Amino acid sequence: MPHTEREELRPEKIEQLLLLPGGHAPLWNHMDSIGPVGLQQGEGTPGCPQDSLLCPSDSSELVQDCLQQFKVTEPQLQQIQTSLLGSMEQALGGQTSPAPAVRMLPTYVGSIPHGTEEGDFVVLELGATGASLRVLWVTLTGTEGHSMEPQSQEFVIPQEVMLGPGQQLFDFAACCLSKFLDTLPVGNQGLQLGFSFSFPCHQTGLDRSTLISWTKGFRCSGVEGQDVVQLLRDAIQRQGAYNIDVVAVVNDTVGTMMGCEPGLGPCEVGLVVDTGTNACYMEEARHVAVLDEDRGRVCVSIEWGSFGGDEALGPVLTTFDRTLDLESLNPGAQRFEKMIGGLYLGELVRLVLAHLTQHGVLFGGCTSPALLSQGSIPLKHVAEMEDPSDGAARMHTILQDLGLSVGALDAKIVQHVCMAVCTRAAQLCAAALAAVLFRLQHSREQQMLQIAVATGGQVFEQHPRFLSVLQETVMLLVPECDVSFIPSVDGGGRGVAMVTAVAARLAAHRRLLEETLADFRLNREQLAVIQAQMRKAMDKGLRGEASSLRMLPTYVRATPNGSERGDFLALDLGGTNFRVLLVRVATGGVQITSQVYSIPEYVAQGSGQQLFDHIVDCIVDFQQKQGLSGQSLPLGFTFSFPCRQLGLDQGILLNWTKGFSASDCEGQDVVCLLREAIRRRQAVELNVVAIVNDTVGTMMSCGYEDPHCEVGLIVGEEGPALFTSMPDVNSLSPVDSSGTGTNACYMEELRNVVGVAGDSGHMCINMEWGAFGDDGSLGVLSTCFDASVDQASINPSKQRFEKMISGMYLGEIVRHILLHLTSLGVLFRGQQTQRLQTRDIFKTKFLSDIESDSLALRQVRAILEDLGLPLTSDDALMVLEVCQAVSQRAAKLCGAGVAAMVEKIRENRGLEELTVSVGVDGTLYKLHPHFSSWVAATVRELAPRCVVSFLQSEDGSGKGAALVTAVACRLAQMAHV
């Protein structure tokens, strides 16, 4: 059905829905002008007591009173909406006292159709159409616009089966199933069956469902409290004719939601008004307490037929509702359903007509046995009598068949009774639906919720005006929701088959996802091998043998002891920007003043002289601004590139990384290059005391706070663009310059460091562990996605460990995995997007954002949609899993490396147990919601005899460089004394 045009709905609009045919005012406004109701003046009806007839005014008041009871005001509808919403939230949260009025049962349907589902499915439908059972053969083509008509057969359930033993009912169902399949060329193939079971159930899985209570006239013994899927399986096995796998149990409401034609947009609400009534919708799984899930969505069956009680429904309950309830099979239960469901609307009409007849208002005061018999007016007849076009003619036939004599005014009154009962039902249904829509709008934080509601059931099919009243009332109650009502295409058949097909698709996609991510899920044995390999490479590097770990001595021989004092300059060249800092170390702590300067691309890739002249220009600018001109302060130089140090103030650049390629620098002492630039500037005095890489600075920065800190670790993420052409040195704001790579250092025993004199004391070793595995030792862990990222990098086959850990590369690994899954049809319906083909689009920052526990799935979707990736909730969940697998592997590899370092320190010192701290910097470690805990857990697992604490560094590359300088000055003063 096309979406109806929105219009302003005034409160009187609802009343207008009860107009007489032709647009006249409601009947109760004109009762006084009508003559004697039910009989013409002077007439009598043989065989009917004349004293039962009322005078015209009394008749008018009685009719008006009956109709007025069914009139519901806007405040009453709003109160029902609010009350139902409160009950929904109470049930979702698992609150049991007081018991919520609705059940909010998870159905374990976690996805709506893609439109790509295909295959043959069997559906067994029980309870959707009253006292009958239907079996269907549904073929899904997986192509939009191409659907095949299901084959089906309906079987009437005998009354004795509906009320007899439960086994008898399920044996009957299995027998009907076999009879239907006997007519098809099925052979011995395995069949997947979806079971539509339209009764209140407690589901604990897609194929596990326990009947809570029978409704709709069923009262089979031995079924309530039992798993109906298992009862059906047992019956099929007893039948023994076909190989049938019951994949899913679904109620008709969920089937209705799932049965919408593909291409009409996502449909996330199902509404059934049949013999009974119910609704379902896609809820955030984290809101469903019984699931204990924090991601994804799940379809929740509200079971709102049980909503009610005198507090919620009392103001709108009529005397006829109370009579109907008392005479029903389940007095006091399903009160809301009894005001809306098709099984009851005809009965309400009958009760009103009987009441008016018994008081002499209708049919000359003469009742009939049929009018006084339950169930004599079905829903179909109510809709026909209400029809403004030819309802009058049809009404005479229907009422005469009931043994009633119908006058002209009788027909008008009966028509208005039907209208009043059905209008109220539609309005009450709209109030309940408004509660669902309001919850969806607010939980998804959308100013205007655009959503499709699938409708199904005989009330919609047989009573066209019901939908129009429903639409108008919904617009009145939730104007912030733009709702399209879509008739479900055989929800009990095609919808249930679709649930089964979606389950099969998700299972297949799950297998492909698990196969893809299997190599990223490292177990303890694999991590222990990495730890052992790294330990072996460390020992070889320390001995000066060929190793992928350089194990470079830094000539930092001690960590801070807290006695350091003075003013120091620090320079930080880390890759993206250059900083100059003034660090004051005093009794009260450390104070830092800094300025960030840009490194233009032409400078970073120009000559070495040009680069170091630019650095000195920045230092001079900083000194002038801080009033330091002419002073010669000790200076520490953080130089975050691979160097071989020959002394504390001597560092030979081995090779540029991070996009730098300034000429005449590799193989040169960078401190000498800096000092030469200082001399060229003239009138500038700088005392360069130490060259420090950012990892050592990180360790020293934390060592000032914790004397146990003897390990430094950097795990970075992206910083800003690698180069900037902005010439204004003052135009940048401070950023974390430790952001791009990964490295580690630790305090090694000096006796183990070949090439450095001395047998006692310690030496900080810069491992340059990003290159670990460049000798091929990581090959067994490398995936095809790692290989793709490596080949596209500026340094293929180098820094292999870094490319599996550093934030600079994780986003690209994720992007390549997503491309692969899309090619398999697992993601994005198999549709490749140009955006995903774009290199570096998937920034590692998004991994941190997507994996945040505080983000709902809608926010994850928003992040990915901002990247131009059109996706479903299923896609968002799978992207989340990919991000988690890549991030967790990185954290575990990092943890294995830390475990190798701390175990070496412990063994060096011959300790049974080592207490040590690790100073950490880098935005990936700091900002990712789980990275730090994964690292710590891996270290605990691989180094159980080490008690390891992790401290986050505050400006390791700045403050740390100054502290290296301060410690060096302290040691020099001690040596001088």
ZAMARGU-4260 file (C-alpha; in steps of 0.2 Angstrom, whole numbers, plus 5000, padded with zeros to 4 digits):
<rodrens>
0) 5000/5000/5000 | 5007/5017/4996 | 5011/5029/5010 | 4997/5040/5014 | 4999/5059/5013
5) 5001/5066/5030 | 4988/5079/5036 | 4984/5089/5051 | 4973/5079/5062 | 4962/5089/5074
10) 4954/5080/5089 | 4937/5081/5081 | 4944/5071/5067 | 4943/5055/5077 | 4924/5059/5080
15) 4922/5061/5061 | 4927/5044/5058 | 4910/5038/5065 | 4900/5049/5053 | 4885/5041/5045
20) 4886/5037/5026 | 4885/5053/5017 | 4894/5063/5030 | 4881/5066/5043 | 4884/5069/5061
25) 4886/5054/5073 | 4870/5045/5077 | 4870/5050/5095 | 4870/5068/5091 | 4853/5066/5082
30) 4844/5053/5093 | 4831/5065/5099 | 4825/5069/5082 | 4822/5051/5078 | 4805/5044/5081
35) 4802/5028/5091 | 4817/5017/5088 | 4814/4999/5082 | 4795/5001/5077 | 4785/5012/5067
40) 4772/5022/5076 | 4756/5012/5079 | 4765/4996/5074 | 4767/4980/5085 | 4776/4964/5082
45) 4766/4948/5085 | 4774/4937/5099 | 4784/4951/5106 | 4780/4959/5123 | 4774/4977/5120
50) 4779/4983/5138 | 4797/4980/5133 | 4796/4995/5121 | 4804/5012/5127 | 4797/5029/5123
55) 4807/5038/5110 | 4818/5048/5122 | 4822/5033/5132 | 4827/5024/5117 | 4838/5038/5111
60) 4847/5039/5127 | 4850/5020/5128 | 4857/5020/5111 | 4867/5035/5114 | 4874/5028/5131
65) 4879/5011/5122 | 4888/5021/5108 | 4896/5033/5120 | 4904/5019/5130 | 4914/5015/5114
70) 4920/5032/5112 | 4938/5035/5117 | 4946/5052/5119 | 4963/5058/5114 | 4969/5059/5133
75) 4963/5041/5136 | 4973/5035/5120 | 4988/5045/5126 | 4987/5037/5144 | 4986/5019/5136
80) 5001/5023/5125 | 5011/5029/5141 | 5005/5014/5151 | 5010/5002/5138 | 5026/5010/5135
85) 5030/5009/5154 | 5025/4990/5154 | 5037/4987/5139 | 5051/4995/5147 | 5048/4986/5163
90) 5047/4969/5155 | 5063/4973/5144 | 5073/4977/5160 | 5068/4961/5168 | 5058/4968/5182
95) 5046/4956/5189 | 5038/4965/5204 | 5025/4970/5200 | 5023/4959/5185 | 5023/4969/5169
100) 5007/4969/5159 | 5016/4963/5143 | 5029/4950/5141 | 5042/4957/5128 | 5048/4940/5122
105) 5064/4939/5112 | 5061/4929/5097 | 5080/4926/5092 | 5077/4933/5075 | 5091/4945/5074
110) 5090/4951/5056 | 5078/4957/5043 | 5078/4950/5025 | 5092/4957/5013 | 5082/4952/4997
115) 5095/4940/4992 | 5088/4925/5001 | 5084/4909/4991 | 5080/4891/4992 | 5065/4880/4995
120) 5057/4879/5012 | 5043/4871/5021 | 5031/4880/5033 | 5019/4873/5045 | 5007/4886/5052
125) 4997/4882/5068 | 4986/4895/5077 | 4986/4909/5064 | 4969/4905/5057 | 4960/4898/5071
130) 4954/4880/5070 | 4965/4876/5055 | 4982/4871/5051 | 4992/4876/5035 | 5007/4868/5026
135) 5016/4878/5013 | 5030/4875/5001 | 5039/4892/4998 | 5052/4895/4985 | 5063/4911/4987
140) 5072/4916/4972 | 5084/4929/4979 | 5080/4941/4966 | 5069/4957/4969 | 5053/4957/4959
145) 5054/4939/4955 | 5043/4929/4967 | 5035/4912/4965 | 5018/4908/4972 | 5019/4897/4987
150) 5010/4880/4986 | 4999/4877/5001 | 4986/4866/5009 | 4974/4869/5023 | 4968/4856/5036
155) 4954/4859/5048 | 4958/4854/5065 | 4944/4844/5074 | 4937/4851/5090 | 4942/4835/5099
160) 4960/4838/5093 | 4960/4856/5099 | 4955/4851/5116 | 4963/4834/5118 | 4980/4828/5122
165) 4995/4838/5116 | 5003/4823/5107 | 4987/4820/5097 | 4988/4838/5091 | 5006/4837/5085
170) 5004/4819/5078 | 4989/4827/5068 | 5001/4841/5062 | 5015/4829/5057 | 5002/4818/5047
175) 4996/4834/5038 | 5013/4838/5034 | 5017/4821/5026 | 5000/4821/5016 | 5005/4838/5009
180) 5023/4833/5005 | 5016/4817/4997 | 5009/4828/4983 | 5026/4836/4979 | 5042/4828/4970
185) 5052/4829/4986 | 5061/4813/4986 | 5074/4810/5000 | 5081/4828/5001 | 5083/4836/5017
190) 5070/4849/5021 | 5071/4865/5031 | 5055/4869/5040 | 5049/4885/5048 | 5036/4882/5062
195) 5023/4896/5064 | 5016/4894/5081 | 5005/4909/5085 | 5003/4907/5104 | 5012/4915/5119
200) 5029/4907/5120 | 5045/4909/5129 | 5059/4907/5117 | 5077/4902/5122 | 5083/4901/5104
205) 5077/4902/5087 | 5072/4883/5087 | 5068/4882/5106 | 5051/4889/5112 | 5041/4884/5127
210) 5022/4887/5127 | 5016/4899/5141 | 4998/4897/5138 | 4985/4892/5125 | 4974/4905/5117
215) 4961/4906/5103 | 4951/4891/5109 | 4965/4879/5110 | 4967/4869/5127 | 4977/4854/5123
220) 4984/4845/5138 | 5002/4842/5142 | 5009/4856/5131 | 5010/4872/5142 | 5028/4873/5149
225) 5034/4861/5135 | 5046/4865/5120 | 5034/4865/5106 | 5048/4863/5093 | 5053/4847/5102
230) 5035/4840/5102 | 5034/4843/5083 | 5051/4835/5080 | 5045/4820/5090 | 5029/4819/5080
235) 5039/4820/5064 | 5050/4807/5069 | 5036/4796/5074 | 5028/4799/5057 | 5045/4794/5049
240) 5041/4799/5031 | 5053/4813/5028 | 5070/4821/5033 | 5064/4837/5040 | 5075/4849/5050
245) 5065/4862/5061 | 5076/4877/5059 | 5065/4891/5067 | 5049/4893/5077 | 5040/4909/5073
250) 5024/4917/5078 | 5013/4925/5065 | 5018/4943/5070 | 5036/4940/5067 | 5031/4931/5050
255) 5021/4946/5046 | 5036/4958/5048 | 5048/4947/5039 | 5035/4943/5025 | 5036/4961/5017
260) 5041/4961/4998 | 5059/4966/4996 | 5062/4983/4989 | 5050/4992/4999 | 5063/4997/5012
265) 5067/4989/5029 | 5052/4984/5038 | 5056/4983/5057 | 5038/4982/5065 | 5025/4969/5063
270) 5007/4971/5067 | 4994/4957/5067 | 4975/4960/5070 | 4968/4943/5067 | 4957/4932/5079
275) 4969/4939/5092 | 4982/4954/5091 | 5000/4956/5093 | 5015/4966/5088 | 5034/4964/5086
280) 5048/4976/5082 | 5067/4976/5081 | 5074/4981/5098 | 5092/4985/5102 | 5098/4968/5110
285) 5107/4978/5124 | 5090/4983/5131 | 5084/4966/5132 | 5089/4960/5150 | 5087/4941/5147
290) 5099/4941/5132 | 5114/4948/5141 | 5120/4955/5124 | 5127/4972/5121 | 5127/4972/5102
295) 5115/4970/5088 | 5096/4969/5087 | 5083/4956/5091 | 5065/4955/5086 | 5054/4956/5102
300) 5036/4950/5102 | 5027/4961/5114 | 5012/4949/5117 | 5002/4965/5120 | 4985/4955/5120
305) 4988/4952/5139 | 4990/4971/5142 | 4976/4978/5153 | 4970/4978/5170 | 4958/4991/5178
310) 4971/5004/5180 | 4976/5004/5162 | 4960/5000/5152 | 4947/5003/5166 | 4942/5020/5159
315) 4938/5013/5141 | 4931/4996/5147 | 4912/4995/5143 | 4899/4984/5151 | 4899/4973/5136
320) 4918/4971/5137 | 4916/4965/5155 | 4902/4953/5150 | 4912/4946/5135 | 4927/4943/5147
325) 4916/4934/5160 | 4909/4922/5146 | 4926/4919/5138 | 4937/4903/5140 | 4950/4914/5150
330) 4941/4927/5161 | 4952/4941/5167 | 4966/4937/5154 | 4970/4945/5137 | 4959/4960/5141
335) 4967/4971/5127 | 4965/4957/5114 | 4947/4955/5118 | 4944/4974/5113 | 4953/4972/5097
340) 4955/4955/5090 | 4944/4949/5076 | 4938/4934/5087 | 4929/4946/5098 | 4923/4961/5088
345) 4908/4952/5082 | 4904/4946/5099 | 4905/4964/5106 | 4893/4969/5092 | 4881/4954/5096
350) 4881/4959/5115 | 4876/4977/5111 | 4863/4972/5099 | 4856/4959/5111 | 4856/4972/5125
355) 4847/4985/5114 | 4834/4972/5108 | 4830/4966/5126 | 4827/4984/5130 | 4815/4986/5116
360) 4826/4998/5105 | 4829/4986/5091 | 4820/4973/5081 | 4803/4977/5090 | 4811/4970/5106
365) 4811/4953/5099 | 4827/4943/5101 | 4831/4926/5092 | 4840/4911/5098 | 4854/4915/5086
370) 4856/4933/5093 | 4858/4926/5110 | 4871/4913/5105 | 4889/4916/5107 | 4899/4918/5090
375) 4884/4920/5079 | 4891/4936/5072 | 4908/4934/5064 | 4920/4948/5060 | 4916/4946/5041
380) 4898/4951/5045 | 4903/4965/5055 | 4913/4973/5041 | 4899/4969/5028 | 4886/4978/5039
385) 4897/4993/5042 | 4901/4995/5023 | 4893/5012/5018 | 4891/5007/5000 | 4880/4992/5001
390) 4880/4988/5019 | 4862/4991/5021 | 4856/4978/5009 | 4869/4965/5015 | 4864/4969/5033
395) 4846/4964/5030 | 4851/4947/5024 | 4863/4944/5039 | 4851/4950/5052 | 4837/4940/5044
400) 4848/4925/5044 | 4849/4927/5063 | 4830/4926/5064 | 4828/4945/5066 | 4815/4957/5058
405) 4824/4973/5053 | 4816/4990/5051 | 4824/5005/5043 | 4830/5013/5059 | 4836/4996/5065
410) 4849/4995/5050 | 4856/5013/5054 | 4858/5009/5073 | 4866/4992/5069 | 4878/5000/5057
415) 4883/5013/5070 | 4886/4999/5083 | 4898/4990/5071 | 4906/5007/5067 | 4908/5011/5085
420) 4915/4994/5090 | 4928/4993/5076 | 4933/5012/5077 | 4937/5009/5095 | 4947/4994/5091
425) 4957/5003/5078 | 4960/5018/5090 | 4966/5006/5104 | 4977/4997/5092 | 4985/5014/5086
430) 4988/5019/5104 | 4998/5003/5107 | 5007/5005/5091 | 5011/5023/5095 | 5020/5016/5111
435) 5031/5005/5100 | 5035/5019/5088 | 5039/5031/5102 | 5051/5019/5109 | 5060/5016/5093
440) 5061/5035/5089 | 5068/5039/5106 | 5080/5024/5108 | 5087/5028/5091 | 5088/5046/5094
445) 5080/5052/5078 | 5070/5068/5077 | 5059/5060/5063 | 5058/5041/5063 | 5054/5034/5046
450) 5049/5017/5047 | 5038/5003/5039 | 5025/4993/5048 | 5020/4977/5041 | 5001/4973/5044
455) 4993/4956/5043 | 4977/4947/5049 | 4959/4945/5044 | 4954/4962/5052 | 4965/4971/5040
460) 4959/4960/5026 | 4941/4960/5029 | 4939/4978/5036 | 4947/4991/5025 | 4941/5006/5037
465) 4951/4998/5051 | 4968/5003/5043 | 4962/5021/5039 | 4957/5024/5057 | 4973/5016/5063
470) 4983/5028/5052 | 4974/5043/5057 | 4976/5040/5075 | 4994/5035/5074 | 4998/5052/5066
475) 4988/5061/5080 | 4998/5052/5094 | 5016/5051/5086 | 5017/5066/5074 | 5036/5064/5074
480) 5035/5047/5066 | 5033/5045/5047 | 5025/5028/5046 | 5021/5018/5030 | 5009/5003/5032
485) 5013/4989/5021 | 5002/4973/5019 | 5012/4958/5022 | 5013/4945/5009 | 5007/4929/5017
490) 5017/4932/5034 | 5013/4915/5040 | 5019/4907/5025 | 5032/4917/5015 | 5037/4927/5031
495) 5041/4911/5041 | 5050/4904/5026 | 5060/4921/5026 | 5064/4919/5044 | 5071/4902/5040
500) 5080/4908/5025 | 5088/4923/5034 | 5094/4910/5048 | 5102/4900/5034 | 5110/4915/5026
505) 5117/4921/5043 | 5124/4904/5047 | 5132/4903/5030 | 5139/4921/5032 | 5145/4917/5050
510) 5155/4902/5043 | 5163/4913/5030 | 5167/4927/5043 | 5174/4914/5055 | 5185/4907/5042
515) 5191/4924/5037 | 5195/4929/5054 | 5202/4913/5060 | 5220/4917/5057 | 5218/4933/5068
520) 5212/4924/5083 | 5229/4919/5091 | 5229/4906/5105 | 5241/4904/5120 | 5252/4892/5111
525) 5254/4904/5096 | 5258/4919/5107 | 5271/4908/5117 | 5280/4905/5101 | 5280/4923/5097
530) 5287/4927/5114 | 5301/4914/5112 | 5305/4920/5095 | 5307/4938/5101 | 5317/4932/5116
535) 5329/4923/5104 | 5330/4938/5093 | 5334/4949/5108 | 5348/4938/5113 | 5356/4938/5096
540) 5354/4957/5094 | 5363/4960/5111 | 5377/4949/5105 | 5379/4958/5089 | 5373/4944/5078
545) 5361/4945/5064 | 5344/4948/5071 | 5328/4957/5066 | 5329/4966/5082 | 5343/4979/5082
550) 5344/4980/5101 | 5352/4998/5101 | 5361/5004/5116 | 5354/5022/5121 | 5368/5026/5134
555) 5354/5030/5146 | 5361/5021/5161 | 5348/5026/5175 | 5330/5031/5177 | 5325/5046/5187
560) 5327/5045/5206 | 5316/5061/5210 | 5331/5072/5215 | 5333/5080/5197 | 5331/5099/5197
565) 5333/5113/5184 | 5327/5120/5168 | 5329/5110/5152 | 5325/5112/5134 | 5318/5097/5124
570) 5316/5095/5105 | 5304/5082/5098 | 5305/5077/5080 | 5293/5063/5079 | 5287/5062/5061
575) 5272/5073/5059 | 5276/5089/5068 | 5291/5097/5077 | 5290/5103/5095 | 5301/5114/5106
580) 5298/5113/5125 | 5304/5121/5141 | 5304/5109/5155 | 5306/5115/5173 | 5309/5101/5185
585) 5306/5107/5203 | 5302/5100/5220 | 5283/5102/5216 | 5284/5092/5200 | 5287/5095/5182
590) 5280/5111/5172 | 5280/5111/5153 | 5279/5125/5141 | 5279/5120/5122 | 5276/5126/5105
595) 5272/5115/5089 | 5280/5119/5073 | 5276/5111/5056 | 5288/5102/5045 | 5283/5106/5027
600) 5284/5092/5014 | 5298/5101/5004 | 5309/5102/5020 | 5306/5084/5025 | 5311/5078/5008
605) 5324/5091/5004 | 5342/5092/5010 | 5348/5088/5027 | 5355/5105/5029 | 5338/5113/5025
610) 5329/5102/5038 | 5341/5105/5052 | 5342/5124/5048 | 5323/5124/5050 | 5324/5115/5066
615) 5336/5128/5073 | 5325/5142/5067 | 5310/5135/5077 | 5321/5134/5092 | 5326/5152/5091
620) 5308/5157/5088 | 5303/5148/5104 | 5318/5155/5115 | 5313/5173/5110 | 5294/5170/5114
625) 5299/5162/5131 | 5312/5176/5135 | 5327/5163/5134 | 5337/5172/5121 | 5356/5171/5126
630) 5354/5157/5139 | 5362/5140/5136 | 5351/5127/5144 | 5354/5108/5143 | 5345/5101/5128
635) 5337/5084/5125 | 5333/5079/5107 | 5320/5067/5105 | 5323/5059/5087 | 5310/5046/5083
640) 5319/5037/5069 | 5330/5022/5069 | 5348/5027/5076 | 5363/5018/5082 | 5369/5027/5097
645) 5388/5028/5100 | 5385/5039/5116 | 5372/5049/5125 | 5374/5063/5113 | 5379/5053/5097
650) 5366/5045/5086 | 5369/5038/5069 | 5353/5039/5058 | 5351/5021/5051 | 5337/5025/5039
655) 5323/5037/5037 | 5305/5031/5041 | 5288/5039/5042 | 5289/5048/5025 | 5305/5058/5028
660) 5319/5057/5015 | 5330/5072/5018 | 5347/5069/5009 | 5364/5068/5017 | 5358/5062/5034
665) 5357/5043/5034 | 5374/5037/5041 | 5377/5053/5049 | 5377/5059/5068 | 5361/5069/5069
670) 5367/5078/5085 | 5382/5084/5074 | 5370/5089/5060 | 5360/5099/5073 | 5376/5107/5081
675) 5382/5112/5064 | 5365/5121/5060 | 5367/5130/5077 | 5384/5136/5072 | 5378/5142/5055
680) 5364/5152/5064 | 5378/5161/5075 | 5374/5170/5091 | 5364/5155/5097 | 5371/5144/5111
685) 5363/5127/5114 | 5370/5113/5125 | 5364/5097/5117 | 5366/5084/5131 | 5357/5069/5124
690) 5348/5061/5109 | 5333/5051/5114 | 5320/5041/5105 | 5302/5043/5110 | 5301/5026/5118
695) 5315/5030/5130 | 5307/5046/5133 | 5291/5037/5138 | 5300/5026/5150 | 5309/5040/5158
700) 5293/5051/5159 | 5284/5037/5169 | 5300/5033/5179 | 5300/5050/5187 | 5283/5045/5195
705) 5287/5027/5198 | 5304/5020/5201 | 5299/5003/5196 | 5297/5009/5178 | 5310/5000/5168
710) 5301/4997/5151 | 5295/5009/5138 | 5281/5005/5125 | 5274/5015/5111 | 5259/5009/5102
715) 5253/5023/5090 | 5238/5028/5079 | 5237/5040/5065 | 5242/5058/5068 | 5237/5072/5056
720) 5242/5071/5038 | 5260/5065/5037 | 5265/5081/5029 | 5259/5099/5029 | 5264/5113/5018
725) 5259/5127/5030 | 5274/5138/5031 | 5267/5147/5047 | 5277/5140/5061 | 5264/5146/5074
730) 5248/5140/5065 | 5247/5122/5072 | 5240/5117/5089 | 5248/5104/5099 | 5246/5086/5094
735) 5253/5069/5101 | 5269/5066/5090 | 5270/5048/5097 | 5256/5042/5086 | 5262/5032/5071
740) 5273/5017/5074 | 5277/5005/5088 | 5293/5002/5098 | 5299/4996/5115 | 5314/4998/5126
745) 5320/4991/5143 | 5334/4992/5156 | 5346/4978/5151 | 5361/4972/5161 | 5376/4981/5155
750) 5386/4965/5154 | 5375/4958/5141 | 5377/4973/5129 | 5391/4969/5117 | 5401/4984/5111
755) 5398/4995/5126 | 5412/4995/5139 | 5408/4989/5157 | 5401/4974/5166 | 5391/4982/5180
760) 5376/4993/5180 | 5362/4995/5167 | 5359/5001/5150 | 5342/5006/5142 | 5341/4996/5125
765) 5330/5003/5111 | 5324/4987/5103 | 5317/4995/5087 | 5305/4980/5088 | 5294/4986/5073
770) 5306/4977/5062 | 5304/4960/5072 | 5300/4947/5059 | 5308/4955/5044 | 5319/4939/5044
775) 5303/4929/5040 | 5300/4923/5058 | 5282/4930/5058 | 5277/4922/5041 | 5267/4909/5049
780) 5255/4922/5057 | 5255/4934/5042 | 5238/4933/5032 | 5235/4938/5014 | 5228/4954/5021
785) 5244/4958/5030 | 5253/4954/5013 | 5242/4966/5004 | 5245/4980/5016 | 5264/4977/5016
790) 5265/4977/4997 | 5256/4994/4996 | 5267/5002/5009 | 5282/5013/5006 | 5293/5000/5013
795) 5288/4983/5007 | 5294/4968/5017 | 5301/4979/5031 | 5293/4983/5049 | 5283/4968/5048
800) 5279/4967/5067 | 5274/4986/5066 | 5262/4983/5052 | 5253/4970/5062 | 5252/4981/5078
805) 5253/5000/5074 | 5238/5011/5072 | 5246/5017/5056 | 5241/5000/5047 | 5226/4992/5057
810) 5213/5002/5047 | 5220/4996/5031 | 5220/4978/5036 | 5202/4980/5041 | 5198/4988/5024
815) 5206/4974/5015 | 5196/4961/5025 | 5180/4971/5022 | 5184/4970/5003 | 5186/4952/5004
820) 5170/4949/5014 | 5160/4960/5001 | 5167/4949/4987 | 5160/4934/4996 | 5143/4942/4998
825) 5144/4943/5017 | 5144/4962/5018 | 5135/4975/5009 | 5124/4963/5000 | 5140/4959/4989
830) 5140/4976/4982 | 5157/4984/4980 | 5158/5003/4984 | 5170/5015/4977 | 5173/5022/4994
835) 5179/5005/5001 | 5191/5004/4987 | 5199/5020/4992 | 5216/5017/5001 | 5217/5024/5019
840) 5198/5028/5020 | 5196/5017/5036 | 5206/5027/5048 | 5212/5017/5064 | 5202/5030/5074
845) 5186/5022/5068 | 5192/5006/5076 | 5193/5014/5093 | 5176/5023/5090 | 5167/5007/5083
850) 5173/4996/5097 | 5168/5008/5111 | 5156/5000/5123 | 5147/5016/5125 | 5141/5016/5107
855) 5125/5009/5102 | 5124/4999/5086 | 5115/5014/5077 | 5131/5025/5081 | 5142/5012/5074
860) 5131/5012/5058 | 5132/5031/5058 | 5151/5030/5058 | 5152/5018/5044 | 5138/5027/5034
865) 5149/5043/5036 | 5162/5033/5026 | 5149/5031/5012 | 5146/5013/5016 | 5127/5009/5015
870) 5125/4995/5027 | 5112/4985/5038 | 5113/4981/5056 | 5120/4964/5052 | 5134/4972/5042
875) 5138/4984/5056 | 5140/4969/5068 | 5151/4960/5056 | 5162/4976/5053 | 5163/4977/5072
880) 5169/4959/5074 | 5182/4962/5060 | 5188/4977/5070 | 5189/4968/5086 | 5199/4953/5078
885) 5212/4965/5070 | 5214/4975/5086 | 5214/4960/5098 | 5228/4952/5087 | 5238/4968/5088
890) 5236/4969/5107 | 5240/4951/5110 | 5256/4952/5099 | 5261/4968/5108 | 5258/4958/5125
895) 5269/4944/5119 | 5283/4956/5116 | 5281/4964/5133 | 5281/4947/5141 | 5297/4943/5132
900) 5305/4959/5139 | 5299/4957/5157 | 5304/4939/5158 | 5321/4943/5152 | 5323/4957/5166
905) 5317/4944/5179 | 5330/4931/5173 | 5344/4943/5171 | 5342/4947/5190 | 5339/4929/5195
910) 5322/4933/5203 | 5308/4922/5207 | 5296/4936/5205 | 5298/4953/5197 | 5288/4968/5200
915) 5290/4981/5186 | 5281/4995/5178 | 5279/4999/5159 | 5277/5016/5153 | 5266/5017/5138
920) 5262/5031/5126 | 5253/5031/5109 | 5235/5035/5105 | 5230/5018/5100 | 5234/5011/5117
925) 5227/5026/5126 | 5211/5029/5116 | 5206/5011/5110 | 5193/5005/5123 | 5200/4987/5125
930) 5218/4988/5119 | 5226/4991/5135 | 5216/4977/5144 | 5220/4964/5131 | 5239/4969/5132
935) 5239/4967/5151 | 5229/4950/5150 | 5242/4943/5138 | 5257/4948/5148 | 5249/4940/5164
940) 5246/4924/5154 | 5263/4923/5146 | 5274/4930/5161 | 5265/4924/5177 | 5280/4926/5188
945) 5280/4945/5184 | 5269/4958/5192 | 5267/4971/5178 | 5259/4988/5180 | 5256/4999/5165
950) 5257/5018/5167 | 5252/5030/5154 | 5265/5042/5149 | 5262/5061/5150 | 5272/5068/5135
955) 5286/5055/5134 | 5294/5063/5119 | 5295/5080/5127 | 5295/5078/5146 | 5305/5061/5144
960) 5319/5069/5134 | 5321/5083/5147 | 5322/5070/5161 | 5335/5060/5151 | 5345/5076/5151
965) 5341/5079/5169 | 5347/5062/5174 | 5363/5064/5163 | 5367/5081/5172 | 5364/5073/5189
970) 5376/5058/5185 | 5389/5070/5178 | 5388/5081/5194 | 5390/5065/5204 | 5405/5059/5194
975) 5413/5077/5195 | 5411/5077/5214
</rodrens>
